[in-house]
C-alpha cells in the first residue's frame, strides 16, 4: 500500500455511511481489543445484550436462530506492529487458542447444549468455542459463516496497535478497497446465503445456534431481519455475546 492508499485509509477512518439501508449507522473505532473490526454501531440500544436474553428455547410455536460470537483468542492485541506486519499478526491470531480466563455465560452454554443444531465456521476460534460450549455435540462446519477477511496489502512501517491497523483496513474495505480478499459486496452476498442456510436448519431441525464472528454475524442479522425474523438489529460486539432471532414456526 503506497502513500496515496494510506491517505485514503486515514480518510476512510472518519465515520461514514455503509449503504442506504445503514445510512443512519456509522463506522467507528472498536471500543476494546477484539471488537468486531471496524463496525461500531452508534446506538448501543440497538445491540443484543448478552446478560439479558431469553434463557430457554422451549416455545414450539417459534423458530429460533441464535447468533453467538466466539470467545476471545489468547493473542497480543496491545503491542504495536508495522502496517506491513498486519497479515502475519492475523495469521497468528487465527492459530491462537482461546483465552481460558474469559468464559462464556451460563445462558449461552445452556442454549448451545439444548439447541437442535450447532453450527460453526471453519476458523479455529469458532470451532474451539463451539467445543467449549457444547462438548458432546458435533457441530456442522460451513465456510459460508467464516469472518470477512481483512485486506492486508499495507506497506507502511508505522507502528500502531493491531486493532488500529485492522480498523483502518476495514474502513477502507467498506469503501471498496479489497486488495485481493473478498469484497464488501461479496461478503454481503455470502451473508445472505448464510442466513438462508440457518433458516433451512431452523425449519427442519429446530432451534439453531451459530458460533460465528463479529462482522459476519452483523451481516447475517441484517439479512434475517429483512426476511421476517425478529431480533436485535446488531448482535453485540463482545466475545461470547449472542442475539436471539425469532419467527413464527411454519
Secondary structure, DSSP 8 states (H G I E B T S, - for coil): --HHHHHHHHHHTS-----GGGTT------SSTTSSTT---S-GGGB--TTSS------TTEEEEEEEE---BS---SS-EEGGGHHHHHHHHHH--B-TTS---HHHHHHHHH-SEEEE-SSHHHHHHHHHH-TT---EE-GGGS------------EE-HHHHHHHHHHHHHTT--TTS--HHHHHHHHHHHHHHHHHHHHHHS-EEEEE-HHHHHHHHHHHHHTT-BS-SB--SSTT-EEEEEEE--
